[in-house]
Amino acid sequence: MNNPSEKKFFEGKDFKWSPFKALMPIYYPLEYQEYINQEIKLLKEKIGWSDKVLEAGIGIGRLIPEIAPLVKEFIGIDNANRMVKESTKIAKDFSNVKIIHGNLEKLSNIFPKKYFDFSLCIWNTLGNVDDEVLILKNLWEITKKSIFITTYIKGTLENRKNWYKTIGIEIDNINEKNEIFYSKSGLKSKSFSLKDMEKLAFAWGLEIIDSKVLNGVMLRVEMKSLK
């Protein structure tokens, strides 16, 4: 969430001070609600009882109550002031959670090398940045074990159209060939195939060791070093 052109969206342009429906599963279409359930279950299985976990693009802190009780230290970072403010409200109930305002493209300048056991970049955060390879580079430099990523999967244009309509995001333009959505508030939202993700991983010396399509609408991958 680093592109200045996206700032208005992530600062709540579409929602002002009403509930930020884009990050609240209660407002989602049913297929996305089930995706959330599946993702939470998989994350708990994979990272439960770890020492240190990072969520890059913490949003409003939806994962904090799910993950914080299972790990020693949970850090969330986001570049949007509103996201930091909202997630901090959730974090105050957990002594092992810290929220940081910062740029995802500079993670390796913020945290020590290989500081986290696992890093999370979920709910299409990777699809909202300018340079996906740079984000992966930074994530891997600070991660010991695996990076978990979920993105919109290509081939789900109609699901995404319904999703944006349901939660109240006004779409300005759709590049249907490349499946990129542009909102009037400045959001650029991409989607990926598994092949796309494999190319991104390889560009920074990573490989996908596990992948799964979640409820037909999202792609989940686990990456680690080729070495």
Number of C-alpha atoms within 10 A of each C-alpha: 27 20 15 13 13 21 19 16 21 24 19 20 16 21 16 11 10 8 11 22 18 21 16 15 17 11 17 19 17 13 15 21 15 17 19 18 13 13 19 15 11 13 15 14 10 14 20 17 15 16 15 19 25 25 22 26 27 30 29 23 24 15 16 21 14 14 21 21 16 15 17 16 20 25 20 27 24 25 23 24 15 18 23 23 18 16 23 20 12 17 22 12 12 14 12 15 23 16 23 17 16 20 19 24 20 14 22 19 13 13 15 12 16 15 17 25 17 24 28 22 22 24 22 21 22 26 21 19 21 15 13 17 18 18 21 24 19 20 28 26 17 22 23 18 15 23 26 21 22 25 26 28 23 18 16 14 18 8 16 19 14 13 19 18 13 14 19 15 21 14 17 12 12 16 10 10 6 12 18 17 20 18 18 15 20 19 24 21 20 21 25 22 14 17 9 12 22 16 15 18 21 15 15 17 15 22 20 21 12 11 16 14 16 21 17 16 19 26 25 22 22 20 23 20 17 12 6
